[in-house]
Structures are given as C-alpha cells and as structure tokens.
Amino acid sequence: MIEADAFVARTPWPEAEVAALDGRCRGSLLEAWAAHVRRRWGDDGLAELRTIVGIPTIVLPDQPARDGWYRVAHQLALTRAIVDRFLGGDMAALEPLLREDAARVRDRWVDRVMRAAVGTKRILAASGKIHHALYDSGSVATSIDKSSAKISWRGARYFEEPTFGALQVFAVRGLFATMRERAPTIVAEPQASGLELRLTF
C-alpha cells in the first residue's frame, strides 16, 4: 500500500504508452479546461499547451460538450502537460487549482443540498454509477463501514496510469472538502488493470 501523497507523486507513463490507452470520458470532466488555462497562463500559455499535447481542436475543443465522449488518453496527456509545463512537474500542485476551477463552475445551491440530504458516504457508495456516467470502460465497486471505505477500480488499463490515480485521490479529497468534512487518510494499491483506494475516516 502507498500513502496518498507518495501515490500522487509517482512518475507518469511515457507519452507513447498513454497515447495507446483505450477508453473514453465525458466532456464534463474537461469542462472549460482551456478557459482555466487561459486565465492563469494567458493565450500564449494555451497555444503552447496545444502544441505540446498535439491534440487538434476538432478532436478536443476548448469547451468540450458536457455529454460528449473524449479519449481518456487525451485527458491524461493534457493533465500531465499542464503539470509539467506550468507546475514544474509537481502533480500535487494541481490539486488546489482543480478545486478552484470546480468552485467556479459548481452550483453552490446543489452543494448545500448535497451536504444536507445526501452525505459523503452515500456519494462514495454511488461511485460505480458515477464512474459509469463518466467513463465508458471499467467498473468501480465500494465497500463502506463506520470508519473506513474501500474504492476499487477494475477492468481498464488506464486505471494503472499514475496521472489517473492522482486525479482519483484529488476527487475523493475534493468531495470531502465540498461536503465540509475532514479529509480521510488515504492509502492506495495499484493493481493489474485496476486501482484500490482505502479511506480511513
């Protein structure tokens, strides 16, 4: 098992291996990505990033359709390029930026309803349905008790890729931040075509 911060800091796969990954994700995971890049690093930063990743606008628009399907390989390549070019290769530095971006597009009324009526554990329990809505391959299962939870990703090779794993850690911690609950202790275990996060509340 790997402590979360060490897990996040793992070396990413080579570009060619990432480019060969199958699987698609919803555009909602990439919402307004170009606007966020432009706001922080300007038009030149966005143009440079486009050059680095080499993904044409027609394939990955600046504003992807929320319900559109886009390659997971492109999501991971774009994420890694942002980290390497603008954050000095420090994946952990991306986490507060993602939270800031999410806060800009999130519906605060929906946040209040989630905190009042749903609760963190019920959202975690729905991880399988959430994954199915956001990705077209693999599956997620959860087991939860009073003081711990286990989230298991199975059946897709991109689950093994370090950038994907880091994004899942950020998503879990972001959920607890949104719900205004103390972040759990997280340890991770990479697996063949899988990933497992264990949370202690």
Secondary structure, 3 states (H helix, E strand, C coil): CEEHHHHHCCCCCCHHHHHCCCCEEEHHHHCCHHHHHHHHHHHHHHHHHHHHHCCCCCCCCCCCCCCCEEEHHHHHHHHHHHHHHHCCCCHHHHHHHHHHHHHHHCCHHHHHHHHHHHCHHHHHHCHHHHHHHHECCCEEEEEECCCEEEEEEECCHHHHCHHHHHHHHHHHHHHHHHCCCCCCEEEEEEECCEEEEEEEC
